[in-house]
């Protein structure tokens, strides 16, 4: 019986104590008509060895292609110590630190995490995580609607250049509360939020403006101007940032005259493997003024009876287990283990390590773009400066190109044609510090082969090529 | 001491980052950070030692008995972690094409199918990232269902007064008002009160069964009939699924929508407060509204179902496919257990709970619902001890820590005064349960002979009781802001 320690003698002794004839008698309050039979569609149990064989086969099946996709999940080096420490049983198998005295390890670590995130973003306070970057944005939107007392509307300005999945998630989560997300177009030349269109909204009532840095195209937004514009128009400024980029880019707390009010983003680049999209974690930081509107767990430093420093869950009056229907959010469990890994990751890298990673990603992507742009019909779509991703135009249908590349075991980027048909045959590429010169050359030579194959079948060419 | 306080200017773990510092060519200065972030500057060994020592200040399943009611703190198999961490699974990009995803997608499809069978639901989506997000998804589907029928005047969700706080909070996030239903003296819902509030405004009811008071809701079929008759739907909170796995299924009880907490029932683990996974299952009429993405089988291949082919879906709840790594762990656990293993989860968690309840009442504790059979958990009330000895539930909980036992859930559910909600789980042996009884007996004797000792506990932990009022009043939430006084 996997994971059940009872011997037959234990069972009999325990039943005798209870005064029940057999285990089935313990279910006598369940109406017999409701009882289910065998779960026939569930296979019989397997040994660890057999499950190991199955899982190894499945993991191998997906190969390990050379990956140039970013689009919200980035392949960074994770120091060996990170997951060896994070999977120590004391971290891995504990729960939310409700009993503070028995959870000082997790609590102090979370306080250190909050300290690191406020340092990276230059904001006053941080919570201890949300599910992922997209759901963190949704919570930031809800927070802004609650917090902006100057705004009567439940409307938010959200750029089209923001990650399409983030926009979808925010919509799924906030729409039932009557909140409207108004899309801001981007400038087709620079790839930045279109400031002329933005100006048309001046004076209108919105609770917040969302400002991604960088945006989904990798392009850097004019964050100072956008933040000031939001504040001038009585909106809160919600920053959506990549934490690795924050090591080198101007932090949201310093945007414009007053800084952003809320900053959120995807924590995955801080020590979480790609792993099919999760678990990752969303981070959320804000100004002191907004702390009581913040969702999720927050840890405070305090003293014990003897005056010794200790850490505890605080401001719990915001949370569902105390406030129930009046809580700031329904969130209970967060992404504790991922935050444990991120805290260790940031400690190991430090500011300089993160800066080196960020700069290496920027350099590698620049190199990739340069090398690929030497191929006929390939080139950057936007002029704006980028961090570690760029949109490239291809001389053939993006879907076909990526499929052919994948057949050569190269994942050539994210196909933008479904979400942004206005960009034509466009692909979003990324080369992190993990993709060296040889990998870039590999991509180039495979793409060249794919393009040449098309040249030999001209009937399939697009007219503009 | 904080990691920041171990920092020395210029020290680094040099092996962890690229050896060269590249420049940020092409990025105008206005976009760049002017001052490096204030992060710790420490060596690799300092980091390893610091976090190893911090870990040792935690109670965990691996180190301590952890009978935290409603949280199902059972053994987390090591195989689930090591197999979910195989290089092929860790390296897969969430947007990798289906051609390079069949292995992973096969696991997800199988898991969907197994969860359908285990819960008796018509279809399952794995995407919600935690129980509370599953609740949100479930209530959003209830709303989508009513809205699609033009039945959009229904504005009320019912929940028992003993419900988890997430239930009302999730309903509010979906735009509903919440009305509480009282619990009867026997622990079951007050069905007469329910009848009084059901009506054309009822969108649905959220129930946990076995309920949060640790007993099986015996009139569930009748309740389902009443709610359906009023045009409402039934939501099953899967917090206590461990108690009934393989014995009775939410689908057979008449529930229309459920969420499961895989970090509880499928032991994935809890990770110091997440990540969890909260898949949702639905009856046939709610199937169109399931959150995306989902995995389907198309001939020999697995394919993603997204917003494109599921237009009525309530949508996407995370950027990619939810907590995939947690789902893999659950799948591995389910394959290790298999059909018979699942029956045994309910059997032995229930055996352990009933044994512990009997032994604790024999040594002088009071059950909150003495006439009822325990499910996988049960409630003691220390009302009598608090009155007679001046030692309350929190004192007991803190004193347990001194004996190396994590405290049970305290003061929940709110309707039972001075309560301890105790869930031993199926993976504890009889000896461990007996030791817990011994410890509780000892604390009871201390409460009678030396109450101060209990009231001032814990004595042997890294810290004594913390000043929570000070924590909330003089907010100190980050080292940096305090040390440097920066904004």
Contacts between the chains, C-beta under 8 A, distances in Angstrom:
chain1	res1	chain2	res2	distance
A	1	B	341	7.1
A	1	B	344	5.5
A	1	B	348	7.8
A	2	B	77	7.8
A	2	B	336	5.3
A	2	B	337	5.7
A	2	B	341	5.3
A	3	B	74	7.3
A	3	B	75	5.3
A	3	B	77	6.4
A	3	B	267	7.9
A	3	B	337	7.9
A	3	B	426	7.4
A	3	B	427	5.1
A	4	B	344	5.7
A	4	B	348	5.0
A	4	B	426	5.5
A	4	B	427	6.5
A	5	B	427	6.9
A	5	B	428	7.4
A	5	B	429	4.0
A	6	B	348	6.1
A	6	B	351	7.5
A	6	B	429	6.9
A	6	B	430	7.0
A	10	B	429	7.1
A	10	B	430	4.6
A	11	B	351	7.1
A	13	B	430	6.9
A	14	B	351	5.9
A	14	B	352	7.8
A	14	B	355	4.4
A	14	B	430	6.0
A	15	B	351	7.5
A	17	B	355	5.9
A	17	B	358	5.6
A	17	B	359	6.5
A	18	B	351	7.9
A	18	B	354	5.0
A	18	B	355	5.8
A	18	B	358	5.1
A	19	B	358	7.6
A	20	B	354	7.2
A	23	B	347	4.9
A	23	B	348	7.9
A	23	B	350	7.4
A	23	B	351	5.6
A	26	B	347	7.7
A	26	B	350	4.8
A	26	B	351	6.3
A	26	B	354	5.5
A	26	B	373	6.4
A	27	B	247	5.7
A	27	B	248	7.9
A	27	B	346	7.8
A	27	B	350	6.9
A	28	B	373	6.6
A	29	B	215	7.0
A	29	B	216	4.7
A	29	B	218	5.8
A	29	B	372	7.1
A	29	B	373	4.9
A	30	B	216	5.4
A	30	B	218	7.8
A	30	B	244	7.6
A	30	B	247	6.7
A	30	B	248	5.3
A	31	B	218	6.7
A	31	B	220	7.9
A	31	B	221	6.7
A	33	B	221	7.9
A	34	B	220	7.5
A	34	B	221	7.0
A	34	B	248	4.9
A	34	B	252	5.6
A	34	B	253	6.0
A	35	B	247	6.3
A	35	B	248	5.6
A	36	B	120	6.8
A	36	B	246	7.2
A	36	B	247	6.8
A	36	B	248	5.9
A	36	B	249	5.0
A	36	B	252	6.0
A	38	B	339	6.4
A	39	B	117	5.2
A	39	B	118	6.0
A	39	B	246	5.9
A	39	B	339	5.0
A	39	B	342	6.2
A	39	B	343	7.8
A	40	B	117	7.5
A	40	B	339	7.5
A	41	B	113	6.6
A	41	B	114	7.5
A	41	B	116	7.7
A	41	B	117	4.1
A	42	B	114	5.3
A	42	B	117	5.2
A	42	B	118	6.6
A	42	B	334	7.4
A	42	B	338	6.5
A	42	B	339	4.4
A	42	B	342	6.6
A	43	B	335	7.3
A	43	B	338	5.8
A	43	B	339	6.8
A	44	B	338	4.4
A	44	B	339	5.8
A	44	B	340	6.8
A	45	B	335	7.3
A	45	B	336	6.0
A	45	B	337	5.3
A	45	B	338	2.7
A	45	B	339	7.2
A	45	B	340	6.3
A	45	B	341	4.7
A	46	B	335	5.4
A	46	B	336	6.4
A	46	B	338	6.6
A	47	B	336	7.9
A	48	B	79	4.8
A	48	B	336	6.7
A	51	B	79	6.5
A	51	B	83	6.7
A	51	B	332	5.9
A	51	B	335	4.9
A	51	B	336	5.6
A	52	B	79	7.0
A	52	B	83	6.1
A	54	B	335	6.9
A	55	B	83	4.2
A	55	B	84	7.8
A	55	B	86	6.3
A	55	B	89	8.0
A	55	B	107	7.7
A	55	B	332	6.4
A	56	B	83	7.8
A	56	B	86	6.4
A	57	B	103	7.4
A	58	B	88	7.7
A	58	B	103	3.6
A	58	B	104	7.0
A	58	B	106	5.9
A	58	B	107	5.9
A	59	B	86	3.9
A	59	B	87	7.0
A	59	B	88	3.1
A	59	B	89	5.0
A	59	B	103	6.0
A	60	B	88	5.6
A	60	B	103	7.1
A	61	B	88	7.5
A	61	B	102	5.7
A	61	B	103	3.3
A	61	B	106	7.8
A	62	B	88	5.3
A	62	B	89	7.9
A	62	B	92	5.4
A	62	B	96	7.3
A	62	B	100	5.3
A	62	B	101	5.8
A	62	B	102	6.8
A	62	B	103	4.4
A	62	B	104	5.8
A	63	B	88	7.4
A	63	B	100	5.7
A	64	B	87	6.8
A	64	B	88	6.3
A	64	B	91	5.0
A	65	B	96	7.1
A	65	B	100	5.5
A	67	B	91	7.7
A	67	B	93	5.1
A	67	B	96	7.3
A	69	B	93	5.0
A	69	B	95	5.2
A	69	B	96	7.2
A	71	B	95	5.7
A	72	B	94	8.0
A	72	B	319	5.4
A	72	B	320	7.5
A	73	B	93	6.1
A	73	B	94	5.3
A	73	B	95	7.3
A	73	B	319	7.9
A	73	B	320	6.9
A	75	B	91	7.7
A	75	B	93	7.2
A	77	B	16	7.7
A	79	B	13	7.4
A	79	B	15	7.9
A	79	B	16	4.5
A	79	B	44	7.7
A	81	B	44	6.4
A	81	B	47	6.5
A	81	B	48	5.4
A	83	B	85	7.6
A	85	B	48	6.6
A	85	B	51	4.8
A	85	B	52	6.6
A	85	B	55	7.2
A	87	B	81	6.2
A	88	B	52	7.1
A	88	B	55	4.8
A	89	B	60	5.4
A	89	B	61	7.3
A	89	B	62	2.9
A	89	B	63	6.5
A	90	B	55	3.9
A	90	B	56	6.4
A	90	B	58	4.3
A	90	B	60	4.7
A	90	B	62	6.7
A	90	B	63	6.1
A	91	B	55	5.3
A	91	B	58	6.8
A	91	B	60	7.5
A	91	B	271	7.2
A	91	B	272	5.4
A	92	B	60	7.4
A	92	B	62	7.5
A	92	B	76	6.9
A	92	B	81	7.2
A	92	B	269	5.7
A	92	B	271	6.0
A	92	B	272	7.7
A	93	B	60	4.4
A	93	B	61	3.9
A	93	B	62	4.7
A	93	B	73	7.9
A	93	B	76	5.2
A	93	B	269	5.0
A	93	B	270	6.8
A	94	B	58	4.9
A	94	B	59	6.4
A	94	B	60	4.0
A	94	B	61	7.4
A	94	B	66	8.0
A	94	B	270	6.7
A	94	B	271	7.8
A	94	B	272	4.8
A	95	B	66	7.4
A	95	B	68	6.2
A	95	B	71	5.7
A	95	B	73	6.3
A	95	B	270	4.3
A	95	B	272	7.0
A	95	B	273	6.4
A	96	B	270	7.6
A	96	B	272	7.4
A	96	B	273	3.9
A	96	B	274	7.9
A	97	B	272	7.3
A	97	B	273	6.9
A	98	B	68	7.7
A	98	B	409	7.8
A	99	B	59	7.2
A	99	B	397	7.0
A	99	B	398	7.8
A	99	B	401	6.4
A	99	B	406	6.5
A	99	B	407	5.3
A	100	B	463	7.5
A	100	B	466	5.2
A	101	B	398	6.8
A	101	B	401	5.8
A	101	B	458	5.0
A	101	B	461	4.4
A	101	B	462	7.2
A	101	B	463	5.6
A	101	B	464	7.1
A	101	B	465	6.9
A	101	B	466	7.2
A	102	B	58	7.2
A	102	B	59	4.1
A	102	B	64	7.9
A	102	B	401	4.9
A	102	B	406	6.1
A	102	B	407	7.6
A	102	B	458	7.8
A	102	B	461	6.3
A	103	B	57	7.7
A	103	B	58	5.7
A	103	B	59	6.8
A	103	B	272	7.9
A	104	B	54	7.7
A	104	B	57	4.2
A	104	B	58	7.4
A	104	B	461	7.7
A	104	B	462	4.7
A	104	B	463	6.0
A	105	B	54	4.0
A	105	B	55	5.1
A	105	B	56	6.7
A	105	B	57	3.8
A	105	B	58	4.0
A	106	B	54	7.8
A	106	B	58	5.6
A	106	B	272	4.4
A	106	B	273	7.2
A	108	B	2	7.1
A	108	B	54	5.7
A	108	B	57	7.5
A	109	B	51	7.0
A	109	B	54	5.5
A	111	B	2	7.5
A	111	B	477	7.6
A	111	B	478	7.5
A	111	B	479	7.3
A	112	B	2	5.9
A	112	B	3	5.4
A	112	B	4	7.1
A	112	B	479	7.2
A	114	B	477	5.6
A	114	B	478	5.0
A	115	B	2	7.5
A	115	B	4	6.5
A	115	B	478	4.3
A	115	B	479	4.0
A	115	B	480	5.2
A	116	B	37	7.9
A	116	B	39	6.1
A	118	B	477	7.9
A	118	B	478	4.4
A	118	B	480	5.8
A	118	B	481	6.2
A	119	B	37	4.6
A	119	B	38	4.5
A	119	B	39	6.0
A	119	B	478	7.8
A	119	B	480	4.9
A	120	B	37	4.9
A	120	B	39	7.7
A	122	B	37	7.9
A	122	B	486	7.5
A	122	B	487	7.5
A	124	B	477	7.9
A	124	B	478	7.5
A	124	B	481	5.8
A	124	B	487	6.5
A	125	B	475	7.8
A	125	B	477	4.9
A	125	B	478	6.6
A	125	B	481	7.8
A	126	B	477	7.3
A	126	B	478	6.7
A	128	B	273	7.5
A	129	B	274	7.6
A	131	B	129	3.9
A	131	B	130	6.5
A	131	B	133	6.4
A	131	B	275	7.7
A	131	B	317	7.9
A	131	B	318	5.7
A	131	B	323	7.7
A	132	B	129	6.9
A	132	B	318	4.7
A	132	B	319	5.6
A	132	B	320	7.7
A	133	B	319	6.1
A	134	B	316	7.7
A	134	B	318	5.7
A	134	B	319	4.0
A	135	B	129	7.0
A	135	B	133	7.5
A	135	B	317	6.7
A	135	B	318	5.7
A	163	B	319	6.8
A	165	B	316	6.3
A	165	B	319	4.2
A	165	B	320	7.2
A	166	B	319	6.3
A	168	B	307	6.8
A	168	B	315	6.0
A	168	B	316	4.7
A	169	B	315	7.4
A	169	B	316	5.2
A	169	B	317	6.2
A	169	B	318	6.3
A	169	B	319	6.3
A	171	B	315	6.5
A	172	B	140	7.6
A	172	B	291	7.5
A	172	B	314	6.1
A	172	B	315	3.2
A	172	B	316	5.7
A	172	B	317	6.0
A	173	B	136	7.3
A	173	B	173	7.5
A	173	B	317	7.0
A	176	B	140	6.2
A	176	B	143	6.2
A	176	B	173	6.9
A	176	B	174	4.5
A	176	B	175	4.2
A	177	B	173	6.9
A	177	B	175	5.5
A	178	B	175	7.0
A	220	B	27	6.9
A	220	B	31	5.0
A	223	B	31	7.8
A	224	B	30	7.2
A	246	B	33	7.5
A	246	B	37	7.3
A	247	B	33	7.2
A	247	B	36	7.8
A	247	B	37	6.4
A	248	B	24	5.9
A	248	B	32	6.3
A	248	B	33	5.6
A	249	B	31	5.9
A	249	B	32	6.4
A	249	B	33	5.8
A	250	B	30	7.5
A	250	B	31	6.0
A	250	B	32	6.3
A	250	B	33	5.5
A	250	B	34	7.4
A	251	B	33	6.2
A	251	B	37	7.4
A	253	B	487	6.6
A	254	B	34	7.8
A	259	B	487	7.4
A	266	B	319	7.2
A	273	B	90	4.1
A	273	B	91	7.4
A	274	B	90	6.8
A	274	B	91	6.2
A	274	B	92	6.3
A	274	B	93	5.0
A	274	B	94	6.8
A	275	B	89	6.4
A	275	B	90	5.2
A	275	B	92	6.9
A	275	B	324	6.0
A	275	B	325	4.8
A	276	B	89	7.0
A	276	B	92	4.9
A	276	B	93	7.9
A	276	B	94	5.4
A	276	B	101	7.9
A	276	B	104	5.5
A	276	B	320	7.2
A	276	B	321	6.2
A	276	B	324	3.7
A	276	B	325	7.2
A	277	B	94	3.1
A	277	B	318	7.5
A	277	B	319	7.0
A	277	B	320	2.6
A	277	B	321	4.7
A	277	B	322	7.3
A	277	B	324	5.3
A	278	B	94	7.7
A	278	B	129	6.9
A	278	B	275	7.2
A	278	B	318	6.6
A	278	B	320	6.2
A	278	B	321	6.8
A	278	B	322	5.7
A	278	B	323	4.2
A	278	B	324	4.8
A	278	B	325	6.3
A	278	B	326	7.4
A	279	B	129	7.5
A	279	B	274	7.7
A	279	B	275	3.6
A	279	B	323	4.2
A	279	B	324	7.5
A	279	B	325	5.4
A	279	B	326	5.7
A	281	B	275	7.6
A	287	B	487	8.0
A	288	B	475	8.0
A	291	B	475	7.0
A	291	B	477	7.5
A	297	B	273	6.8
A	298	B	477	6.2
A	299	B	477	7.1
A	300	B	471	3.8
A	300	B	472	7.0
A	300	B	475	6.2
A	300	B	476	5.8
A	300	B	477	5.8
A	301	B	471	7.3
A	301	B	476	4.2
A	301	B	477	7.7
A	302	B	466	5.4
A	302	B	467	5.0
A	302	B	468	7.1
A	302	B	470	4.9
A	302	B	471	3.8
A	302	B	474	7.9
A	302	B	476	7.3
A	303	B	466	7.2
A	303	B	467	5.3
A	303	B	470	6.4
A	304	B	463	4.3
A	304	B	464	4.3
A	304	B	465	6.2
A	304	B	466	5.1
A	304	B	467	7.0
A	305	B	456	7.5
A	305	B	464	4.4
A	305	B	465	5.5
A	305	B	467	7.8
A	306	B	464	5.7
A	308	B	463	5.8
A	308	B	464	7.3
A	309	B	463	8.0
A	310	B	462	7.7
A	310	B	463	3.8
A	310	B	466	4.7
A	311	B	466	7.9
A	312	B	466	4.7
A	312	B	468	5.9
A	312	B	471	5.2
A	314	B	468	7.1
A	314	B	471	4.3
A	314	B	472	5.2
A	314	B	475	7.2
A	314	B	477	7.6
A	315	B	472	5.9
A	315	B	475	7.6
A	317	B	472	7.7
A	319	B	165	7.5
A	320	B	132	7.4
A	320	B	165	3.9
A	320	B	166	5.1
A	320	B	168	7.7
A	320	B	169	3.9
A	321	B	164	7.7
A	321	B	165	4.2
A	321	B	166	7.9
A	321	B	412	7.5
A	322	B	165	7.1
A	323	B	165	7.4
A	323	B	169	7.7
A	324	B	165	4.7
A	324	B	168	4.5
A	324	B	169	6.3
A	324	B	178	7.8
A	325	B	168	3.8
A	325	B	169	6.2
A	325	B	171	7.1
A	325	B	172	4.9
A	325	B	178	4.7
A	326	B	172	7.8
A	327	B	165	6.9
A	327	B	169	4.5
A	327	B	172	7.9
A	329	B	169	7.0
A	329	B	173	7.3
A	330	B	132	4.6
A	330	B	135	6.5
A	330	B	136	6.0
A	330	B	166	5.1
A	330	B	169	3.7
A	330	B	170	4.2
A	330	B	172	7.7
A	330	B	173	5.4
A	331	B	130	7.5
A	331	B	132	5.5
A	332	B	130	6.9
A	332	B	131	6.6
A	332	B	132	4.8
A	332	B	164	7.9
A	332	B	165	7.7
A	332	B	166	5.2
A	333	B	130	4.6
A	333	B	131	6.6
A	333	B	132	7.0
A	333	B	263	7.1
A	333	B	270	7.8
A	333	B	273	6.0
A	333	B	274	4.1
A	333	B	275	7.4
A	333	B	276	4.5
A	334	B	130	7.9
A	334	B	273	5.6
A	334	B	274	4.6
A	334	B	275	7.9
A	335	B	271	7.9
A	335	B	274	4.7
A	335	B	275	4.7
A	336	B	270	7.8
A	336	B	271	4.9
A	336	B	272	3.9
A	336	B	273	3.4
A	336	B	274	4.6
A	336	B	275	7.4
A	337	B	271	3.0
A	337	B	272	6.0
A	337	B	274	6.8
A	337	B	275	6.2
A	338	B	271	7.8
A	338	B	274	7.7
A	338	B	275	6.2
A	340	B	271	7.4
A	340	B	272	6.1
A	343	B	51	7.8
A	344	B	47	6.4
A	344	B	51	5.5
A	346	B	39	6.1
A	346	B	40	7.9
A	347	B	3	5.3
A	347	B	39	7.7
A	347	B	40	5.3
A	347	B	42	6.1
A	347	B	47	4.7
A	347	B	50	7.4
A	347	B	51	7.6
A	348	B	13	4.8
A	348	B	16	4.7
A	348	B	44	6.3
A	348	B	47	5.3
A	349	B	13	7.3
A	349	B	16	5.5
A	349	B	17	5.6
A	349	B	39	7.9
A	350	B	12	5.7
A	350	B	13	7.2
A	350	B	39	5.0
A	350	B	40	6.3
A	350	B	41	5.3
A	350	B	42	7.2
A	351	B	36	4.2
A	351	B	37	4.7
A	351	B	38	7.4
A	351	B	39	4.3
A	351	B	41	7.8
A	352	B	12	6.0
A	352	B	17	7.2
A	352	B	21	8.0
A	352	B	36	7.1
A	352	B	41	7.9
A	353	B	12	6.7
A	353	B	13	7.1
A	353	B	16	5.6
A	353	B	17	3.5
A	354	B	17	7.6
A	354	B	37	7.5
A	354	B	39	7.4
A	355	B	21	7.1
A	355	B	36	6.9
A	356	B	17	4.3
A	356	B	18	4.7
A	356	B	20	7.5
A	356	B	21	5.3
A	356	B	22	7.6
A	357	B	17	5.8
A	357	B	18	6.5
A	359	B	18	7.8
A	359	B	21	6.1
A	359	B	22	4.0
A	359	B	23	6.6
A	359	B	24	5.9
A	360	B	18	4.4
A	360	B	20	7.6
A	360	B	22	5.3
A	362	B	22	6.8
A	362	B	24	5.7
A	362	B	25	7.8
A	362	B	26	8.0
A	362	B	27	7.3
A	363	B	22	3.8
A	363	B	23	7.6
A	363	B	25	7.4
A	366	B	25	6.7
A	366	B	26	6.4
A	385	B	26	5.7
A	385	B	27	5.0
A	385	B	28	6.3
A	385	B	31	6.8
A	386	B	26	7.9
A	387	B	27	7.6
A	402	B	97	7.2
A	403	B	97	7.3
A	403	B	99	7.9
A	406	B	97	5.2
A	406	B	99	5.7
A	406	B	100	6.5
A	407	B	99	7.8
A	411	B	93	6.5
A	411	B	96	6.0
A	411	B	97	7.2
A	411	B	100	7.1
A	414	B	95	5.8
A	433	B	18	5.4
